[in-house]
Amino acid sequence: MMEIITDQNVLHQKSKRLTKQEITSSDVQRLIDEMFAVSEANQYSAGLSAVQLGKPLAISIITIKPRPNQPDMKAENKVCINTEIIDARGDKIPMWEGCSSILGDDGMPIYAQIPRFKTVRVKYLDREAKLHEETLRGFVGHVIQHETDHLNGIIISDLVDAKDFISNDEYRKMR
């Protein structure tokens, strides 16, 4: 199984957009399957982008599931390729967020309040290269913004000061 990387030089790469032919290729389909396997094995993951596995391709998955920090979370899975946020509504509000590629000294995700829009309209292709355009709110809207940042070479440590992060233990005590 592939490993989630923490190398910020790799994470800061902009991801390559894919053609419909590339999306439906066996190599990309295997990568998507591997991304789901990696995310499933990571108890804290709510999404993953290919760049986090060292593949700077514009592929993200949403893998919302009950997690130790949010046991009542409703499950949702989605493949989003070449994702674009085409509209955002309202002011940005700080929301708690972690990243499987940004870890504390204990090897666990660290968390900070990251300003995100409550509602976004996104356009993306699924794993069959079918176009989707939808409005996403709440936690799934939050996750798609995080994953779209990854596609653009932006990570959460670029968005807030290092002093604003808290440990996984501190975050769990707040929940």
LUMVOTI-75411 format. One record per residue (C-alpha): residue number from 0; x, y, z; residue in three letters. Coordinates in steps of 0.2 Angstrom, whole numbers, plus 5000, padded with zeros to 4 digits. Layout:
% LUMVOTI-75411
<NUM; <X; Y; Z>; ala>
...
//
This chain:
% LUMVOTI-75411
<0; <5000; 5000; 5000>; met>
<1; <5006; 5017; 4996>; met>
<2; <5011; 5029; 5010>; glu>
<3; <5004; 5047; 5014>; ile>
<4; <5019; 5059; 5011>; ile>
<5; <5023; 5074; 5022>; thr>
<6; <5037; 5081; 5011>; asp>
<7; <5031; 5099; 5009>; gln>
<8; <5041; 5101; 4992>; asn>
<9; <5030; 5088; 4985>; val>
<10; <5014; 5094; 4993>; leu>
<11; <5017; 5111; 4986>; his>
<12; <5017; 5105; 4968>; gln>
<13; <5002; 5110; 4957>; lys>
<14; <4993; 5095; 4951>; ser>
<15; <4991; 5090; 4932>; lys>
<16; <4973; 5091; 4925>; arg>
<17; <4968; 5074; 4917>; leu>
<18; <4960; 5071; 4900>; thr>
<19; <4945; 5060; 4899>; lys>
<20; <4956; 5046; 4891>; gln>
<21; <4968; 5048; 4905>; glu>
<22; <4955; 5046; 4918>; ile>
<23; <4948; 5030; 4911>; thr>
<24; <4965; 5022; 4909>; ser>
<25; <4969; 5007; 4920>; ser>
<26; <4984; 5016; 4928>; asp>
<27; <4972; 5030; 4935>; val>
<28; <4959; 5018; 4940>; gln>
<29; <4971; 5008; 4950>; arg>
<30; <4978; 5024; 4958>; leu>
<31; <4960; 5029; 4963>; ile>
<32; <4957; 5012; 4971>; asp>
<33; <4974; 5013; 4980>; glu>
<34; <4968; 5031; 4986>; met>
<35; <4953; 5023; 4994>; phe>
<36; <4963; 5009; 5002>; ala>
<37; <4975; 5022; 5009>; val>
<38; <4961; 5033; 5016>; ser>
<39; <4951; 5018; 5023>; glu>
<40; <4967; 5012; 5032>; ala>
<41; <4969; 5030; 5040>; asn>
<42; <4956; 5032; 5054>; gln>
<43; <4957; 5051; 5053>; tyr>
<44; <4955; 5053; 5034>; ser>
<45; <4940; 5062; 5027>; ala>
<46; <4948; 5065; 5010>; gly>
<47; <4964; 5062; 5000>; leu>
<48; <4972; 5069; 4985>; ser>
<49; <4984; 5060; 4973>; ala>
<50; <4998; 5072; 4977>; val>
<51; <4998; 5066; 4995>; gln>
<52; <5004; 5049; 4988>; leu>
<53; <5017; 5058; 4978>; gly>
<54; <5007; 5058; 4962>; lys>
<55; <5004; 5076; 4957>; pro>
<56; <4988; 5072; 4947>; leu>
<57; <4971; 5082; 4949>; ala>
<58; <4962; 5068; 4958>; ile>
<59; <4954; 5069; 4975>; ser>
<60; <4943; 5057; 4984>; ile>
<61; <4930; 5062; 4998>; ile>
<62; <4930; 5048; 5011>; thr>
<63; <4919; 5054; 5025>; ile>
<64; <4916; 5041; 5038>; lys>
<65; <4914; 5040; 5057>; pro>
<66; <4931; 5044; 5065>; arg>
<67; <4938; 5044; 5082>; pro>
<68; <4936; 5063; 5083>; asn>
<69; <4919; 5063; 5075>; gln>
<70; <4910; 5046; 5078>; pro>
<71; <4893; 5052; 5072>; asp>
<72; <4899; 5057; 5055>; met>
<73; <4888; 5052; 5040>; lys>
<74; <4897; 5042; 5027>; ala>
<75; <4900; 5049; 5010>; glu>
<76; <4912; 5044; 4996>; asn>
<77; <4916; 5053; 4980>; lys>
<78; <4929; 5054; 4967>; val>
<79; <4933; 5072; 4961>; cys>
<80; <4945; 5074; 4946>; ile>
<81; <4950; 5091; 4939>; asn>
<82; <4939; 5100; 4953>; thr>
<83; <4936; 5118; 4951>; glu>
<84; <4927; 5129; 4964>; ile>
<85; <4916; 5139; 4953>; ile>
<86; <4906; 5149; 4966>; asp>
<87; <4908; 5152; 4985>; ala>
<88; <4894; 5159; 4996>; arg>
<89; <4895; 5169; 5012>; gly>
<90; <4910; 5175; 5022>; asp>
<91; <4924; 5163; 5026>; lys>
<92; <4922; 5156; 5043>; ile>
<93; <4935; 5147; 5053>; pro>
<94; <4933; 5128; 5054>; met>
<95; <4943; 5115; 5063>; trp>
<96; <4954; 5105; 5051>; glu>
<97; <4968; 5093; 5050>; gly>
<98; <4978; 5085; 5037>; cys>
<99; <4985; 5067; 5035>; ser>
<100; <5001; 5075; 5028>; ser>
<101; <5003; 5088; 5042>; ile>
<102; <5008; 5078; 5058>; leu>
<103; <5013; 5083; 5075>; gly>
<104; <5029; 5076; 5084>; asp>
<105; <5018; 5061; 5089>; asp>
<106; <5015; 5056; 5071>; gly>
<107; <4996; 5061; 5073>; met>
<108; <4987; 5075; 5063>; pro>
<109; <4987; 5092; 5070>; ile>
<110; <4973; 5104; 5069>; tyr>
<111; <4969; 5122; 5067>; ala>
<112; <4955; 5133; 5062>; gln>
<113; <4955; 5136; 5044>; ile>
<114; <4944; 5149; 5036>; pro>
<115; <4932; 5141; 5023>; arg>
<116; <4916; 5145; 5014>; phe>
<117; <4900; 5137; 5021>; lys>
<118; <4894; 5133; 5004>; thr>
<119; <4903; 5130; 4987>; val>
<120; <4898; 5126; 4970>; arg>
<121; <4910; 5114; 4962>; val>
<122; <4913; 5106; 4945>; lys>
<123; <4922; 5090; 4943>; tyr>
<124; <4924; 5074; 4934>; leu>
<125; <4920; 5057; 4942>; asp>
<126; <4931; 5041; 4939>; arg>
<127; <4921; 5037; 4923>; glu>
<128; <4925; 5055; 4917>; ala>
<129; <4907; 5061; 4919>; lys>
<130; <4905; 5079; 4923>; leu>
<131; <4896; 5084; 4939>; his>
<132; <4892; 5101; 4945>; glu>
<133; <4885; 5103; 4962>; glu>
<134; <4883; 5114; 4978>; thr>
<135; <4891; 5107; 4993>; leu>
<136; <4888; 5113; 5011>; arg>
<137; <4894; 5108; 5028>; gly>
<138; <4907; 5096; 5031>; phe>
<139; <4908; 5089; 5013>; val>
<140; <4910; 5107; 5007>; gly>
<141; <4924; 5110; 5020>; his>
<142; <4933; 5094; 5014>; val>
<143; <4931; 5098; 4995>; ile>
<144; <4939; 5115; 4999>; gln>
<145; <4954; 5107; 5008>; his>
<146; <4956; 5094; 4994>; glu>
<147; <4955; 5107; 4980>; thr>
<148; <4969; 5117; 4989>; asp>
<149; <4980; 5101; 4988>; his>
<150; <4977; 5101; 4969>; leu>
<151; <4983; 5119; 4969>; asn>
<152; <4999; 5115; 4979>; gly>
<153; <4991; 5123; 4995>; ile>
<154; <4992; 5115; 5012>; ile>
<155; <4984; 5120; 5028>; ile>
<156; <5001; 5126; 5036>; ser>
<157; <5001; 5139; 5022>; asp>
<158; <4984; 5146; 5028>; leu>
<159; <4988; 5149; 5047>; val>
<160; <5002; 5152; 5058>; asp>
<161; <5011; 5137; 5066>; ala>
<162; <5006; 5143; 5083>; lys>
<163; <4988; 5141; 5079>; asp>
<164; <4989; 5122; 5078>; phe>
<165; <4984; 5110; 5092>; ile>
<166; <4988; 5092; 5094>; ser>
<167; <4977; 5078; 5091>; asn>
<168; <4974; 5075; 5109>; asp>
<169; <4969; 5093; 5112>; glu>
<170; <4957; 5092; 5097>; tyr>
<171; <4949; 5076; 5104>; arg>
<172; <4946; 5083; 5121>; lys>
<173; <4936; 5097; 5113>; met>
<174; <4925; 5085; 5104>; arg>
//
